[in-house]
Amino acid sequence: MPLVLMGHSHNGVIARNDEVVYANSGCFLDGSHLVVRRDPSGRLEKVELRAWRNDAVVVLDAAPYPRPHPRAPATRSSPTARSRTCPLRQVLESMSF
């Protein structure tokens, strides 16, 4: 799950690490919203956090869509499987609300 979109919270934010982009549109009262862009072939390309400001739209932050890295699957008994944490959890834990 490389892209997580959330809506209607109080803090508009785009948080990222190597594998996941977490985008939250923030509060609709301040005019913030998310825009997801696609490339000409239709693949996800990037997500933008935008807001209405003085009758115009301003891009507050943007992040490219993370492409998954190929890896060997970990087994339950391997140290990699035990030590690997969820990329989304890492992003959420790094954010301050």
CNS distance restraints for C-alpha pairs under 8 A (distance, minus, plus):
assign (resid   1 and name CA) (resid  20 and name CA) 7.00 0.50 0.50
assign (resid   2 and name CA) (resid  19 and name CA) 5.80 0.50 0.50
assign (resid   2 and name CA) (resid  20 and name CA) 4.28 0.50 0.50
assign (resid   2 and name CA) (resid  21 and name CA) 6.10 0.50 0.50
assign (resid   2 and name CA) (resid  65 and name CA) 7.47 0.50 0.50
assign (resid   2 and name CA) (resid  66 and name CA) 5.99 0.50 0.50
assign (resid   2 and name CA) (resid  67 and name CA) 7.44 0.50 0.50
assign (resid   2 and name CA) (resid  68 and name CA) 7.22 0.50 0.50
assign (resid   3 and name CA) (resid  20 and name CA) 5.70 0.50 0.50
assign (resid   3 and name CA) (resid  21 and name CA) 4.93 0.50 0.50
assign (resid   3 and name CA) (resid  22 and name CA) 6.07 0.50 0.50
assign (resid   3 and name CA) (resid  23 and name CA) 7.73 0.50 0.50
assign (resid   3 and name CA) (resid  65 and name CA) 7.04 0.50 0.50
assign (resid   3 and name CA) (resid  66 and name CA) 7.47 0.50 0.50
assign (resid   4 and name CA) (resid  20 and name CA) 7.51 0.50 0.50
assign (resid   4 and name CA) (resid  21 and name CA) 6.25 0.50 0.50
assign (resid   4 and name CA) (resid  22 and name CA) 4.78 0.50 0.50
assign (resid   4 and name CA) (resid  23 and name CA) 6.16 0.50 0.50
assign (resid   5 and name CA) (resid  22 and name CA) 6.12 0.50 0.50
assign (resid   5 and name CA) (resid  23 and name CA) 4.94 0.50 0.50
assign (resid   5 and name CA) (resid  24 and name CA) 5.88 0.50 0.50
assign (resid   5 and name CA) (resid  25 and name CA) 7.86 0.50 0.50
assign (resid   6 and name CA) (resid  22 and name CA) 7.83 0.50 0.50
assign (resid   6 and name CA) (resid  23 and name CA) 6.21 0.50 0.50
assign (resid   6 and name CA) (resid  24 and name CA) 4.62 0.50 0.50
assign (resid   6 and name CA) (resid  25 and name CA) 6.42 0.50 0.50
assign (resid   7 and name CA) (resid  24 and name CA) 5.49 0.50 0.50
assign (resid   7 and name CA) (resid  25 and name CA) 4.95 0.50 0.50
assign (resid   7 and name CA) (resid  26 and name CA) 6.34 0.50 0.50
assign (resid   7 and name CA) (resid  27 and name CA) 7.90 0.50 0.50
assign (resid   8 and name CA) (resid  24 and name CA) 7.49 0.50 0.50
assign (resid   8 and name CA) (resid  25 and name CA) 6.09 0.50 0.50
assign (resid   8 and name CA) (resid  26 and name CA) 5.15 0.50 0.50
assign (resid   8 and name CA) (resid  27 and name CA) 5.03 0.50 0.50
assign (resid   8 and name CA) (resid  28 and name CA) 6.43 0.50 0.50
assign (resid   9 and name CA) (resid  24 and name CA) 7.10 0.50 0.50
assign (resid   9 and name CA) (resid  25 and name CA) 7.03 0.50 0.50
assign (resid   9 and name CA) (resid  26 and name CA) 4.67 0.50 0.50
assign (resid   9 and name CA) (resid  27 and name CA) 5.46 0.50 0.50
assign (resid  10 and name CA) (resid  26 and name CA) 4.98 0.50 0.50
assign (resid  10 and name CA) (resid  27 and name CA) 5.00 0.50 0.50
assign (resid  11 and name CA) (resid  24 and name CA) 7.27 0.50 0.50
assign (resid  11 and name CA) (resid  25 and name CA) 7.52 0.50 0.50
assign (resid  11 and name CA) (resid  26 and name CA) 4.56 0.50 0.50
assign (resid  11 and name CA) (resid  27 and name CA) 6.74 0.50 0.50
assign (resid  11 and name CA) (resid  97 and name CA) 7.47 0.50 0.50
assign (resid  12 and name CA) (resid  23 and name CA) 7.67 0.50 0.50
assign (resid  12 and name CA) (resid  24 and name CA) 5.19 0.50 0.50
assign (resid  12 and name CA) (resid  25 and name CA) 4.82 0.50 0.50
assign (resid  12 and name CA) (resid  26 and name CA) 3.56 0.50 0.50
assign (resid  12 and name CA) (resid  27 and name CA) 6.94 0.50 0.50
assign (resid  12 and name CA) (resid  32 and name CA) 6.96 0.50 0.50
assign (resid  12 and name CA) (resid  33 and name CA) 7.97 0.50 0.50
assign (resid  12 and name CA) (resid  49 and name CA) 7.26 0.50 0.50
assign (resid  13 and name CA) (resid  22 and name CA) 7.91 0.50 0.50
assign (resid  13 and name CA) (resid  23 and name CA) 5.83 0.50 0.50
assign (resid  13 and name CA) (resid  24 and name CA) 5.28 0.50 0.50
assign (resid  13 and name CA) (resid  25 and name CA) 6.84 0.50 0.50
assign (resid  13 and name CA) (resid  26 and name CA) 7.04 0.50 0.50
assign (resid  13 and name CA) (resid  49 and name CA) 7.11 0.50 0.50
assign (resid  13 and name CA) (resid  61 and name CA) 7.82 0.50 0.50
assign (resid  14 and name CA) (resid  21 and name CA) 6.93 0.50 0.50
assign (resid  14 and name CA) (resid  22 and name CA) 5.69 0.50 0.50
assign (resid  14 and name CA) (resid  23 and name CA) 4.39 0.50 0.50
assign (resid  14 and name CA) (resid  24 and name CA) 6.40 0.50 0.50
assign (resid  14 and name CA) (resid  49 and name CA) 7.01 0.50 0.50
assign (resid  14 and name CA) (resid  61 and name CA) 6.79 0.50 0.50
assign (resid  14 and name CA) (resid  62 and name CA) 7.15 0.50 0.50
assign (resid  14 and name CA) (resid  63 and name CA) 7.26 0.50 0.50
assign (resid  15 and name CA) (resid  21 and name CA) 5.87 0.50 0.50
assign (resid  15 and name CA) (resid  22 and name CA) 5.16 0.50 0.50
assign (resid  15 and name CA) (resid  23 and name CA) 6.44 0.50 0.50
assign (resid  15 and name CA) (resid  91 and name CA) 6.36 0.50 0.50
assign (resid  15 and name CA) (resid  92 and name CA) 7.85 0.50 0.50
assign (resid  15 and name CA) (resid  95 and name CA) 7.23 0.50 0.50
assign (resid  16 and name CA) (resid  20 and name CA) 5.81 0.50 0.50
assign (resid  16 and name CA) (resid  21 and name CA) 4.50 0.50 0.50
assign (resid  16 and name CA) (resid  22 and name CA) 6.21 0.50 0.50
assign (resid  16 and name CA) (resid  63 and name CA) 7.68 0.50 0.50
assign (resid  16 and name CA) (resid  91 and name CA) 6.13 0.50 0.50
assign (resid  17 and name CA) (resid  21 and name CA) 6.69 0.50 0.50
assign (resid  17 and name CA) (resid  87 and name CA) 7.44 0.50 0.50
assign (resid  17 and name CA) (resid  90 and name CA) 7.83 0.50 0.50
assign (resid  17 and name CA) (resid  91 and name CA) 6.29 0.50 0.50
assign (resid  18 and name CA) (resid  66 and name CA) 7.11 0.50 0.50
assign (resid  19 and name CA) (resid  66 and name CA) 5.87 0.50 0.50
assign (resid  19 and name CA) (resid  67 and name CA) 7.32 0.50 0.50
assign (resid  19 and name CA) (resid  68 and name CA) 6.52 0.50 0.50
assign (resid  19 and name CA) (resid  69 and name CA) 7.90 0.50 0.50
assign (resid  19 and name CA) (resid  87 and name CA) 6.24 0.50 0.50
assign (resid  20 and name CA) (resid  66 and name CA) 6.35 0.50 0.50
assign (resid  20 and name CA) (resid  87 and name CA) 6.09 0.50 0.50
assign (resid  20 and name CA) (resid  88 and name CA) 6.03 0.50 0.50
assign (resid  20 and name CA) (resid  91 and name CA) 7.35 0.50 0.50
assign (resid  21 and name CA) (resid  63 and name CA) 7.31 0.50 0.50
assign (resid  21 and name CA) (resid  65 and name CA) 7.14 0.50 0.50
assign (resid  21 and name CA) (resid  66 and name CA) 6.94 0.50 0.50
assign (resid  21 and name CA) (resid  88 and name CA) 7.96 0.50 0.50
assign (resid  21 and name CA) (resid  91 and name CA) 7.86 0.50 0.50
assign (resid  22 and name CA) (resid  88 and name CA) 7.48 0.50 0.50
assign (resid  22 and name CA) (resid  91 and name CA) 7.22 0.50 0.50
assign (resid  22 and name CA) (resid  92 and name CA) 7.93 0.50 0.50
assign (resid  23 and name CA) (resid  34 and name CA) 7.58 0.50 0.50
assign (resid  23 and name CA) (resid  47 and name CA) 7.58 0.50 0.50
assign (resid  23 and name CA) (resid  49 and name CA) 7.55 0.50 0.50
assign (resid  24 and name CA) (resid  34 and name CA) 7.45 0.50 0.50
assign (resid  24 and name CA) (resid  49 and name CA) 7.92 0.50 0.50
assign (resid  25 and name CA) (resid  32 and name CA) 5.97 0.50 0.50
assign (resid  25 and name CA) (resid  33 and name CA) 4.69 0.50 0.50
assign (resid  25 and name CA) (resid  34 and name CA) 5.37 0.50 0.50
assign (resid  25 and name CA) (resid  49 and name CA) 6.58 0.50 0.50
assign (resid  26 and name CA) (resid  32 and name CA) 6.04 0.50 0.50
assign (resid  26 and name CA) (resid  33 and name CA) 6.96 0.50 0.50
assign (resid  27 and name CA) (resid  31 and name CA) 7.17 0.50 0.50
assign (resid  27 and name CA) (resid  32 and name CA) 6.33 0.50 0.50
assign (resid  28 and name CA) (resid  32 and name CA) 5.70 0.50 0.50
assign (resid  28 and name CA) (resid  33 and name CA) 7.08 0.50 0.50
assign (resid  30 and name CA) (resid  51 and name CA) 7.24 0.50 0.50
assign (resid  30 and name CA) (resid  52 and name CA) 7.50 0.50 0.50
assign (resid  31 and name CA) (resid  51 and name CA) 5.04 0.50 0.50
assign (resid  31 and name CA) (resid  52 and name CA) 5.04 0.50 0.50
assign (resid  31 and name CA) (resid  53 and name CA) 7.91 0.50 0.50
assign (resid  32 and name CA) (resid  49 and name CA) 6.98 0.50 0.50
assign (resid  32 and name CA) (resid  50 and name CA) 5.42 0.50 0.50
assign (resid  32 and name CA) (resid  51 and name CA) 4.00 0.50 0.50
assign (resid  32 and name CA) (resid  52 and name CA) 6.58 0.50 0.50
assign (resid  33 and name CA) (resid  49 and name CA) 5.90 0.50 0.50
assign (resid  33 and name CA) (resid  50 and name CA) 5.30 0.50 0.50
assign (resid  33 and name CA) (resid  51 and name CA) 6.12 0.50 0.50
assign (resid  34 and name CA) (resid  47 and name CA) 6.85 0.50 0.50
assign (resid  34 and name CA) (resid  48 and name CA) 5.58 0.50 0.50
assign (resid  34 and name CA) (resid  49 and name CA) 4.74 0.50 0.50
assign (resid  34 and name CA) (resid  50 and name CA) 6.01 0.50 0.50
assign (resid  35 and name CA) (resid  47 and name CA) 5.67 0.50 0.50
assign (resid  35 and name CA) (resid  48 and name CA) 5.10 0.50 0.50
assign (resid  35 and name CA) (resid  49 and name CA) 6.60 0.50 0.50
assign (resid  35 and name CA) (resid  50 and name CA) 7.29 0.50 0.50
assign (resid  36 and name CA) (resid  44 and name CA) 7.31 0.50 0.50
assign (resid  36 and name CA) (resid  45 and name CA) 7.59 0.50 0.50
assign (resid  36 and name CA) (resid  46 and name CA) 5.93 0.50 0.50
assign (resid  36 and name CA) (resid  47 and name CA) 4.41 0.50 0.50
assign (resid  36 and name CA) (resid  48 and name CA) 6.38 0.50 0.50
assign (resid  37 and name CA) (resid  44 and name CA) 6.18 0.50 0.50
assign (resid  37 and name CA) (resid  45 and name CA) 5.53 0.50 0.50
assign (resid  37 and name CA) (resid  46 and name CA) 5.30 0.50 0.50
assign (resid  37 and name CA) (resid  47 and name CA) 6.12 0.50 0.50
assign (resid  37 and name CA) (resid  48 and name CA) 7.93 0.50 0.50
assign (resid  38 and name CA) (resid  42 and name CA) 5.29 0.50 0.50
assign (resid  38 and name CA) (resid  43 and name CA) 5.30 0.50 0.50
assign (resid  38 and name CA) (resid  44 and name CA) 4.44 0.50 0.50
assign (resid  38 and name CA) (resid  45 and name CA) 4.82 0.50 0.50
assign (resid  38 and name CA) (resid  46 and name CA) 7.03 0.50 0.50
assign (resid  39 and name CA) (resid  43 and name CA) 5.56 0.50 0.50
assign (resid  39 and name CA) (resid  44 and name CA) 6.44 0.50 0.50
assign (resid  39 and name CA) (resid  45 and name CA) 5.62 0.50 0.50
assign (resid  44 and name CA) (resid  65 and name CA) 6.32 0.50 0.50
assign (resid  45 and name CA) (resid  64 and name CA) 5.93 0.50 0.50
assign (resid  45 and name CA) (resid  65 and name CA) 5.13 0.50 0.50
assign (resid  46 and name CA) (resid  62 and name CA) 6.98 0.50 0.50
assign (resid  46 and name CA) (resid  63 and name CA) 5.56 0.50 0.50
assign (resid  46 and name CA) (resid  64 and name CA) 4.08 0.50 0.50
assign (resid  46 and name CA) (resid  65 and name CA) 4.67 0.50 0.50
assign (resid  47 and name CA) (resid  62 and name CA) 5.68 0.50 0.50
assign (resid  47 and name CA) (resid  63 and name CA) 5.56 0.50 0.50
assign (resid  47 and name CA) (resid  64 and name CA) 6.48 0.50 0.50
assign (resid  47 and name CA) (resid  65 and name CA) 6.91 0.50 0.50
assign (resid  48 and name CA) (resid  59 and name CA) 6.57 0.50 0.50
assign (resid  48 and name CA) (resid  60 and name CA) 7.50 0.50 0.50
assign (resid  48 and name CA) (resid  61 and name CA) 5.84 0.50 0.50
assign (resid  48 and name CA) (resid  62 and name CA) 4.25 0.50 0.50
assign (resid  48 and name CA) (resid  63 and name CA) 6.59 0.50 0.50
assign (resid  49 and name CA) (resid  59 and name CA) 5.98 0.50 0.50
assign (resid  49 and name CA) (resid  60 and name CA) 5.52 0.50 0.50
assign (resid  49 and name CA) (resid  61 and name CA) 5.23 0.50 0.50
assign (resid  49 and name CA) (resid  62 and name CA) 6.14 0.50 0.50
assign (resid  50 and name CA) (resid  57 and name CA) 6.52 0.50 0.50
assign (resid  50 and name CA) (resid  58 and name CA) 5.48 0.50 0.50
assign (resid  50 and name CA) (resid  59 and name CA) 4.43 0.50 0.50
assign (resid  50 and name CA) (resid  60 and name CA) 5.36 0.50 0.50
assign (resid  50 and name CA) (resid  61 and name CA) 7.21 0.50 0.50
assign (resid  51 and name CA) (resid  57 and name CA) 5.59 0.50 0.50
assign (resid  51 and name CA) (resid  58 and name CA) 5.40 0.50 0.50
assign (resid  51 and name CA) (resid  59 and name CA) 6.69 0.50 0.50
assign (resid  51 and name CA) (resid  60 and name CA) 7.00 0.50 0.50
assign (resid  52 and name CA) (resid  56 and name CA) 5.61 0.50 0.50
assign (resid  52 and name CA) (resid  57 and name CA) 4.60 0.50 0.50
assign (resid  52 and name CA) (resid  58 and name CA) 6.31 0.50 0.50
assign (resid  53 and name CA) (resid  57 and name CA) 5.97 0.50 0.50
assign (resid  53 and name CA) (resid  58 and name CA) 6.51 0.50 0.50
assign (resid  74 and name CA) (resid  78 and name CA) 6.40 0.50 0.50
assign (resid  74 and name CA) (resid  80 and name CA) 6.31 0.50 0.50
assign (resid  74 and name CA) (resid  81 and name CA) 5.26 0.50 0.50
assign (resid  75 and name CA) (resid  81 and name CA) 6.06 0.50 0.50
assign (resid  76 and name CA) (resid  81 and name CA) 5.72 0.50 0.50
assign (resid  76 and name CA) (resid  82 and name CA) 7.06 0.50 0.50
assign (resid  77 and name CA) (resid  81 and name CA) 7.13 0.50 0.50
assign (resid  77 and name CA) (resid  82 and name CA) 7.63 0.50 0.50
assign (resid  78 and name CA) (resid  82 and name CA) 6.78 0.50 0.50
assign (resid  79 and name CA) (resid  83 and name CA) 6.12 0.50 0.50
assign (resid  80 and name CA) (resid  84 and name CA) 5.81 0.50 0.50
assign (resid  85 and name CA) (resid  89 and name CA) 7.30 0.50 0.50
assign (resid  85 and name CA) (resid  90 and name CA) 7.28 0.50 0.50
assign (resid  86 and name CA) (resid  90 and name CA) 6.47 0.50 0.50
assign (resid  87 and name CA) (resid  91 and name CA) 6.42 0.50 0.50
assign (resid  88 and name CA) (resid  92 and name CA) 6.20 0.50 0.50
assign (resid  89 and name CA) (resid  93 and name CA) 5.97 0.50 0.50
assign (resid  90 and name CA) (resid  94 and name CA) 6.20 0.50 0.50
assign (resid  91 and name CA) (resid  95 and name CA) 6.58 0.50 0.50
